[in-house]
Amino acid sequence: MTRRVLLVVASLVAIGCAGQMRSGSGFNRSRDAAAIQAIFDTTAEGWNRGELPVYLSAYVDSATAMGSTGLVRGVNGIEGQMRAGFWRTGRPLQQLSFDHLEIRPIGPDQAIATGQFILTGGGRPVRTGWFTTIWVRTPRGWRMVHDHSS
């Protein structure tokens, strides 16, 4: 019986170590999560300066976004959605920030980020919502392939 228990424990340790080795070979939690966090920071700063192209630079060209009007395809579609809503005056109606950001790997070159967006100022009520974004590692660094915000 003791031999069986030792065999089971040894097997579980081996499986756990193998899983750690696999996750460590692609996504580096500290480096890659920090890189994605930096992109969130850059997009909010660009948004708040009125530079929509900086905000949109986080997306791959073929990105999709799901919002209150449904699915939008491509960066041009996402830009159109922004200009019809949050940017209808040619500048952002409110200042953007992010909170409760959590970034975790879903593959060696893919990550999921969840959090809360917060829009303030502009003489308007504070607006908040939750988002889930899917990220991929590209030659240009980490970029969003899908954004679901509500």
Beta strands, then each sheet from edge to edge (+ up, - down):
strand 1: 59-67
strand 2: 70-73
strand 3: 95-107
strand 4: 110-120
strand 5: 127-138
strand 6: 141-149
sheet 1: 2+ 1- 6- 5+ 4- 3+
end
